[in-house]
């Protein structure tokens, strides 16, 4: 029995040992397995990291290259833009300065305008001076004509051999200019001055002469018997023939410009005239009453107008038309016979 | 009137003519008498007995119609209503120039009043006959026909177009060369009435090759020929820049400037307006006006003339010349125009229109003026609304130009600017601040200024 108890306790101790060993073995195994697994996990981790690293590197390299591309592109574009701006700047400056606001052309234009103005001004000045000269000449001529006319009228003041005229005084060294004029002029005859326009009135008043007289030059005048002028001149008849050649207009000129139009218009007018019922113009109402002509009756109209038989009386008196009720006040002494007029005692007079 | 009327129907033609002449003289004298003639029913009698009468009667009848028609539109309307226009047109076809003259004179007086009457005249078919009348050799007839065409075309573009369609422009243009002064007056006035309505009509007139012949009219001895010539050029120049350019190229500006210089009074007015229109179109044309020495005559007009409307026109023209660029404004300012304009603006005797025009001209020129010596005198007596612009110009110029700043102080301009009272926050105050900022603080203070004014030539370091 003791041995059984001792063996029990030995076995128990051994069992305990076994348990302890078992637990130790388990521990060791678990630790080892844990190590293995951890190593495996670590390995996996590493691999994963490696893969991820590689993949991310790849992605970002791609991204970066794109980034670089765009940055390069932008840089290029900026550069091109700047260069384009420079070109446009130059071009626009050139274009505006040459075509739109060309300073030198404007300057030349203004100079040209000034030159032209000077020319115009000088020409106008010349024209003005010419006009003034013309006027002066006209005045002078008029004065001369006046003086000549005066001289002709006063021709009798000319000095003779015996008697010196008033303009030729013996105390003067030379005669007066008026004297010279008198000597030159013909005496004025006492003919009637011609009327200004002889043809204006007489001819046109003739009922038959409706048109002014025209002088046609169709036939040239016969040549006078004078000396032929010296020199290589053309034959006179030839010249006259050429000069007075009658006009031979073409058909286009001879017909009026708007002849079809005119003819059509005339046609229309004729048709309208044909179709009209009467020729009196249609008068609007307001002037209707103004158109009435007075028709005198046959009874009282004679050859020379209306007959006044039975209407107007010789001694007719119309008291309504009298200015005042009373008779006029007499100033002069009355004439007896005429005082009786209207104041007779008979009824036939009827004035009383 | 009742006594004359039966005489018109008398057997003897001389009595008829004398009666008609008497009626005409009565109607000519007074409008009331003309009305009495119309009321006495004389016109229909005149009209219907006309076609078989001789030319003296026709002349006398046309004289009566003219005398009645000239007083008022109603009388002219009465004439038209009794059918006198057809009779006048028949007279226009007559071969005697005296009859034609009387008829066209009557037609002219009728057409003068308003556009309906002109239209009635045109409808009666008078225009082609008038154009034929212009070609006649008698000067008096030409004159009257030209003035009638002008009276017809002055009312509206359609009437002017009708006159042009009848071929009037070519004949009128030829007659500019005629030496008779009164004829030239009428012809130029007729052409200007045609040209004033539209660009096309003006171009038609120009195509008739009136330039440079018209410029000789500007040198004529007759004042009204000059005036009408200037009016014609003005009516052409006012439409488009191309027409103005054409006139400038033909030397028209120089001729007009000489014309302004040689005349006095209302005769100058169309020339001044023409320069204004030309300068208003573009800056090149304005520079052409300046180069042709246009500013001194305009300035002389401004000073010498007594009439307000001529001064107003001169002020407007100067404003148009100077408003384009600083170069133009400088040219105007150098001619010492601005003090004159200011004086007129502040003068109490000037009419409102004149004041408004000078104010606008001053404003336009001042906004572009960079010529400071001309602006200085204006500082001293300008009213506030002009002062704003002057000070504004100074405030733009002074920050950049040191010499100008020095001059500004020595001439007392800075002191004057200090004395201006402006509301804070207004534009004027801003300008004053800008000017004050150009100078150091001590300078701006009043005592320093007074010292400087007392000492005179004070050398300053800025």
Interface residues (C-beta under 8 A of the other chain):
Chain A: X106 X109 X110 X113 X114 X116 X117 X118 X119 X120 X121 X124 X125 X127 X128 X131 X132 X135 X204 X205 X211 X212 X281 X287 X290
Chain B: X41 X44 X54 X55 X81 X83 X95 X96 X212 X215 X216 X218 X219 X220 X221 X248 X249 X250 X251 X253 X254 X255 X258 X284 X287 X288 X291 X292
